[in-house]
């Protein structure tokens, strides 16, 4: 294995490890974010803490990890692609010794954002259905006698009312809509992830560079971790309106009186008219609390060089 192959493999391992550790730590907050963004009209949850407490009471501790399995399965390739692609585009756009260029950093981030959606879109499509299932169950308990506008997952001709699984949902989408079903909301995902990467990667690079130690040849672990957290939280909050649109569009099952959307423009228009401008920032705090440690951990893993250490064991 050449040095370049070793470097790429190490980056993929680092991205995967960072994703697994990060998702395990913050998944309940991500679940709260999805449920807060999806609730219409009369609020079932007053905020993140209220959502987590009600979820734990109604569904138990593991109810807060609904959808975690699909996320843990696919977050490794997703984070690995994102971080490795950014490094690849930075090397491609900036020659060795070339002074740091904001425009090039943003282009590299854009490339990384475009690459990752191959995994991100179907992963979040499945995750959102599982995360929101508990909210819908409670929602329909209060309106059991009323006609429902929600879609049912079907197997053959009969509707299934058992708890949905990622496998069942994926099979139904592929059977009824083909591969396009798993990539529902692809445009909205790109619209969120490209700006996020354009903001995050240049911001992190510049913040991290402030703590560069000439003797060590890099910033300290603590500085890299904090830089990742700060850059991640700022980028997450900045693109929250786009994340709200993506979540609404990708949610297949709706509660009584909740709208279906034909696309990004239709979703934005209905959201603005029916719920007001504040609806575009639903779950912003949760997103910051999810993304900050995710990317702080990612940069910490890169700093420690877990991938390089693992590969050395096989030399």
C-alpha positions as CSV (number, residue, x, y, z in Angstrom):
1,X,0.0,0.0,0.0
2,X,1.4,3.4,-1.1
3,X,1.7,6.3,1.3
4,X,-1.2,8.0,-0.6
5,X,-3.4,4.9,-0.4
6,X,-2.6,4.7,3.3
7,X,-3.5,8.4,3.8
8,X,-6.9,8.0,2.0
9,X,-7.7,4.8,4.0
10,X,-6.8,6.4,7.3
11,X,-9.0,9.4,6.5
12,X,-11.9,7.0,5.7
13,X,-11.4,5.2,9.0
14,X,-11.2,8.5,10.9
15,X,-14.4,9.8,9.3
16,X,-16.2,6.5,10.1
17,X,-15.0,6.4,13.7
18,X,-15.9,10.0,14.3
19,X,-19.4,9.4,12.8
20,X,-20.1,6.4,15.0
21,X,-19.0,8.0,18.2
22,X,-20.7,11.3,17.5
23,X,-24.1,9.8,16.5
24,X,-24.2,7.5,19.6
25,X,-23.6,10.6,21.8
26,X,-26.1,13.0,20.3
27,X,-28.8,10.9,18.6
28,X,-31.6,11.7,21.1
29,X,-31.1,15.4,20.5
30,X,-31.4,14.8,16.7
31,X,-34.6,12.9,17.3
32,X,-36.0,15.9,19.2
33,X,-34.9,18.2,16.4
34,X,-36.9,16.1,13.8
35,X,-40.0,16.0,15.9
36,X,-39.9,19.7,16.7
37,X,-39.5,20.6,13.0
38,X,-42.4,18.4,12.0
39,X,-45.0,19.5,14.5
40,X,-47.6,21.8,13.0
41,X,-50.3,24.0,14.6
42,X,-50.8,23.2,18.3
43,X,-47.4,22.2,19.6
44,X,-47.1,18.8,21.2
45,X,-43.6,19.6,22.5
46,X,-42.6,22.9,24.1
47,X,-38.9,22.4,23.4
48,X,-36.0,19.9,23.3
49,X,-36.2,18.9,27.0
50,X,-39.9,18.6,26.9
51,X,-39.7,16.4,23.8
52,X,-37.1,14.1,25.3
53,X,-39.0,13.7,28.6
54,X,-42.3,12.9,26.8
55,X,-40.5,10.5,24.4
56,X,-38.8,8.7,27.3
57,X,-42.1,8.4,29.2
58,X,-44.1,7.2,26.2
59,X,-41.6,5.1,24.4
60,X,-38.9,4.3,27.0
61,X,-35.2,5.0,26.9
62,X,-34.6,3.3,23.6
63,X,-37.5,5.3,22.1
64,X,-35.0,8.2,22.0
65,X,-32.8,6.0,19.7
66,X,-35.5,5.3,17.1
67,X,-33.7,5.3,13.7
68,X,-30.3,5.1,15.3
69,X,-29.5,1.7,13.6
70,X,-29.8,3.1,10.1
71,X,-27.8,6.2,11.1
72,X,-25.1,4.1,12.7
73,X,-24.9,1.9,9.6
74,X,-24.7,4.7,7.0
75,X,-22.9,7.4,9.0
76,X,-19.5,5.8,8.5
77,X,-19.5,6.1,4.7
78,X,-21.3,9.5,4.9
79,X,-18.8,11.1,7.3
80,X,-15.9,9.3,5.6
81,X,-17.0,10.6,2.2
82,X,-17.5,14.2,3.5
83,X,-14.2,14.6,5.2
84,X,-12.1,12.7,2.7
85,X,-13.8,14.6,-0.2
86,X,-13.0,17.9,1.4
87,X,-9.3,16.9,1.8
88,X,-9.3,15.7,-1.9
89,X,-10.7,18.9,-3.3
90,X,-8.4,21.0,-1.1
91,X,-5.4,19.2,-2.5
92,X,-6.8,19.4,-6.0
93,X,-7.5,23.1,-5.9
94,X,-4.5,24.3,-3.8
95,X,-0.9,23.4,-4.6
96,X,1.6,22.6,-1.9
97,X,2.9,25.8,-0.3
98,X,0.0,27.8,-1.7
99,X,-1.4,30.4,0.7
100,X,-4.7,29.6,2.2
101,X,-7.4,30.9,-0.1
102,X,-11.0,31.4,1.1
103,X,-12.5,31.0,-2.4
104,X,-10.7,27.6,-2.8
105,X,-11.7,26.5,0.7
106,X,-15.3,27.2,-0.2
107,X,-15.1,25.4,-3.5
108,X,-13.6,22.4,-1.7
109,X,-16.4,22.5,0.9
110,X,-19.0,22.7,-2.0
111,X,-17.5,19.6,-3.6
112,X,-17.6,17.7,-0.3
113,X,-21.2,18.6,0.2
114,X,-22.2,17.4,-3.2
115,X,-20.4,14.1,-2.8
116,X,-21.9,13.1,0.6
117,X,-25.5,13.4,-0.5
118,X,-25.2,10.0,-2.3
119,X,-25.4,8.5,1.3
120,X,-27.0,11.4,3.2
121,X,-30.2,11.6,1.3
122,X,-31.4,7.9,1.7
123,X,-30.0,7.7,5.2
124,X,-32.0,10.7,6.4
125,X,-35.1,9.7,4.4
126,X,-35.3,6.4,6.4
127,X,-34.1,8.0,9.7
128,X,-36.8,10.7,9.6
129,X,-39.7,8.2,9.2
130,X,-38.5,6.2,12.2
131,X,-37.8,9.2,14.4
132,X,-41.2,10.8,13.7
133,X,-43.2,7.5,14.2
134,X,-43.6,8.1,18.0
135,X,-44.9,11.7,17.5
136,X,-47.4,10.5,14.9
137,X,-48.6,7.6,17.2
138,X,-49.4,10.1,20.0
139,X,-50.9,12.6,17.5
140,X,-53.3,10.0,16.2
141,X,-54.3,8.8,19.7
142,X,-56.0,12.2,20.2
143,X,-57.9,11.9,16.8
144,X,-58.5,8.2,16.5
145,X,-62.0,8.7,15.3
146,X,-61.1,11.3,12.7
147,X,-60.1,10.4,9.1
148,X,-56.3,10.4,8.7
149,X,-54.3,12.0,5.9
150,X,-51.2,10.0,6.7
151,X,-49.8,7.4,4.3
152,X,-49.5,3.8,5.4
153,X,-46.7,1.5,4.5
154,X,-48.2,-1.5,2.7
155,X,-47.1,-5.0,2.0
156,X,-49.1,-6.4,-0.9
157,X,-52.6,-5.1,-0.6
158,X,-52.9,-4.9,3.1
159,X,-51.8,-2.0,5.3
160,X,-49.4,-2.8,8.0
161,X,-49.8,-1.1,11.4
162,X,-46.8,-2.7,13.1
163,X,-43.9,-0.5,14.1
164,X,-42.1,0.5,10.9
165,X,-38.5,-0.6,10.3
166,X,-35.9,0.8,8.0
167,X,-36.0,-2.4,5.9
168,X,-39.8,-2.2,5.5
169,X,-39.8,1.4,4.6
170,X,-36.9,1.0,2.1
171,X,-38.5,-2.0,0.5
172,X,-41.9,-0.2,0.1
173,X,-40.2,2.9,-1.4
174,X,-38.2,0.8,-3.9
175,X,-41.3,-1.3,-4.8
176,X,-43.6,1.6,-5.3
177,X,-41.3,4.4,-6.5
178,X,-38.0,2.8,-7.4
179,X,-34.7,4.3,-6.4
180,X,-36.2,7.8,-6.7
181,X,-38.3,7.0,-3.6
182,X,-35.1,6.7,-1.4
183,X,-33.8,10.0,-2.9
184,X,-37.0,12.0,-2.2
185,X,-35.8,15.5,-1.1
186,X,-32.5,15.2,-2.9
187,X,-32.7,18.8,-4.1
188,X,-33.5,20.0,-0.5
189,X,-30.6,17.9,0.8
190,X,-28.2,19.5,-1.6
191,X,-29.6,22.9,-0.8
192,X,-28.8,22.3,2.9
193,X,-25.5,20.4,2.7
194,X,-23.6,22.4,0.1
195,X,-24.1,25.8,2.0
196,X,-23.2,24.0,5.3
197,X,-20.0,22.6,3.9
198,X,-19.1,26.0,2.2
199,X,-19.5,27.6,5.7
200,X,-18.1,24.9,7.9
201,X,-14.8,23.9,6.2
202,X,-13.3,27.3,5.5
203,X,-14.4,28.5,9.0
204,X,-12.9,25.5,10.7
205,X,-9.7,25.8,8.7
206,X,-9.2,29.5,9.7
207,X,-10.2,29.0,13.3
208,X,-7.9,26.0,13.7
209,X,-5.1,27.9,12.0
210,X,-5.3,30.5,14.8
211,X,-4.0,27.9,17.2
212,X,-1.3,26.5,14.9
213,X,1.8,25.4,16.8
214,X,5.0,25.7,14.8
215,X,6.9,23.2,17.0
216,X,4.2,20.6,16.8
217,X,3.3,21.3,13.2
218,X,-0.4,21.5,14.0
219,X,-2.9,23.0,16.5
220,X,-3.5,21.4,19.9
221,X,-6.2,18.7,20.4
222,X,-8.3,21.1,22.5
223,X,-8.0,23.9,19.9
224,X,-9.0,21.5,17.0
225,X,-12.0,20.2,19.1
226,X,-13.2,23.7,20.0
227,X,-12.7,24.9,16.4
228,X,-14.8,22.0,15.1
229,X,-17.6,22.7,17.7
230,X,-17.7,26.4,16.9
231,X,-17.6,26.1,13.2
232,X,-20.2,23.2,13.3
233,X,-22.7,25.1,15.4
234,X,-22.5,28.3,13.4
235,X,-22.9,26.4,10.1
236,X,-25.8,24.3,11.6
237,X,-27.8,27.3,12.7
238,X,-27.1,29.2,9.5
239,X,-28.7,26.4,7.3
240,X,-31.6,25.5,9.8
241,X,-34.3,27.0,7.5
242,X,-33.1,24.6,4.7
243,X,-33.0,21.7,7.1
244,X,-36.7,22.4,8.1
245,X,-37.7,22.3,4.5
246,X,-35.8,19.1,3.9
247,X,-37.3,17.4,6.9
248,X,-40.9,18.4,6.0
249,X,-40.4,17.3,2.4
250,X,-38.9,13.9,3.3
251,X,-41.6,13.1,6.0
252,X,-43.9,10.6,4.2
253,X,-46.5,10.1,6.9
254,X,-48.5,13.1,8.2
255,X,-50.7,13.8,11.2
256,X,-54.3,15.0,10.9
257,X,-54.3,18.4,9.3
258,X,-50.6,18.4,8.3
259,X,-49.7,19.3,4.8
260,X,-48.1,17.4,2.0
261,X,-45.6,19.3,-0.1
262,X,-44.9,19.1,-3.8
263,X,-41.5,20.6,-3.6
264,X,-39.1,23.2,-2.0
265,X,-41.0,26.3,-3.1
266,X,-44.4,24.9,-2.1
267,X,-43.1,23.9,1.3
268,X,-41.5,27.3,1.9
269,X,-44.7,29.1,0.8
270,X,-47.0,27.0,3.0
271,X,-44.6,27.2,6.0
272,X,-44.4,31.0,5.7
273,X,-48.2,31.6,5.3
274,X,-49.4,29.0,7.9
275,X,-46.7,29.1,10.6
276,X,-44.8,32.3,10.1
277,X,-41.1,33.1,9.7
278,X,-40.2,31.6,13.1
279,X,-41.1,28.2,11.8
280,X,-38.0,28.2,9.6
281,X,-35.8,28.2,12.7
282,X,-37.5,25.2,14.4
283,X,-34.9,23.0,16.0
284,X,-32.1,25.4,15.5
285,X,-30.8,24.9,19.1
286,X,-31.0,21.2,18.7
287,X,-29.1,21.3,15.4
288,X,-26.3,23.3,17.1
289,X,-26.2,20.8,20.0
290,X,-26.0,17.9,17.5
291,X,-23.6,19.2,14.9
292,X,-21.1,21.0,17.3
293,X,-20.0,17.8,19.1
294,X,-20.2,15.7,15.9
295,X,-17.6,17.9,14.1
296,X,-15.7,18.5,17.3
297,X,-15.3,14.8,17.7
298,X,-14.5,14.4,14.0
299,X,-11.6,16.9,14.3
300,X,-10.4,15.3,17.5
301,X,-10.3,11.8,15.8
302,X,-8.3,13.3,13.0
303,X,-5.9,14.9,15.5
304,X,-5.3,11.7,17.4
305,X,-5.0,9.8,14.1
306,X,-7.0,6.7,15.0
307,X,-7.0,5.6,11.4
308,X,-3.3,5.8,11.1
309,X,-2.8,3.9,14.4
310,X,-5.2,1.1,13.2
311,X,-3.4,0.7,9.9
312,X,0.0,0.6,11.6
313,X,-1.2,-2.5,13.5
314,X,-1.5,-4.3,10.2
315,X,1.9,-3.3,8.8
